[in-house]
Amino acid sequence: SQELEQSPQSLIVQEGKNLTINCTSSKTLYGLYWYKQKYGEGLIFLMMLQKGGEEKSHEKITAKLDEKKQQSSLHITASQPSHAGIYLCGAANNNDMRFGAGTRLTVKP
Amino acid sequence: NAGVTQTPKFRILKIGQSMTLQCTQDMNHNYMYWYRQDPGMGLKLIYYSVGAGITDKGEVPNGYNVSRSTTEDFPLRLELAAPSQTSVYFCASRRRDRGSEGYTFGSGTRLTVV
């Protein structure tokens, strides 16, 4: 089955700093999803990447899928306290989705 | 539009007890899912359904049962609760032909088995 590895496991940044979270797959990705989760809440869909080399942005968050479709990165520019939470990548797997373990982001004001 | 609604939000069970976690969606989504989330472990798929009357096992189905008698409802049944089932449970749904929109998640049920 497909394994997704996220790095780092946790990240603490000062407000205003940029950061990157990585998601690496053991198999070719046919659909890579990024979600954000606030503590005690459900997951919020951020964006989905499908094509090699694809890049999408939503406000100050940019996600990329590499050409080989086995790695994705999520980049946050000028982080804010509202960006804090757990970021999870998910890979489409036939009729369901498998997730990485998540990256916990703390933004210090 | 309520989205995906899960009840209860919190529950404490004693070992050996049974319970049903409820999940309802009002978006007419074909596909529905149950995941569990343990600390630092991401989400693990328990069961999923691609339509009424059809269910299938995910990665960690042991100790759980599901049914899908209607498009809207996808309850998860725990029989003989064990401490290993202490977790946060999430229900999710999506339309069959809209994979690019991602899943819609409920707010979760936090279950403790003591």
Interface residues (C-beta under 8 A of the other chain):
Chain A: S1 L4 Q9 G31 Y33 Y35 G40 E41 G42 L43 I44 F45 M48 Q50 L88 G90 A92 N95 D96 M97 R98 F99 G100 A101 G102
Chain B: V4 Y31 Y33 Y35 G40 M41 G42 L43 L45 Y48 V50 D56 G58 E59 F90 A92 G99 S100 E101 G102 Y103 T104 F105 G106 S107 G108 R110
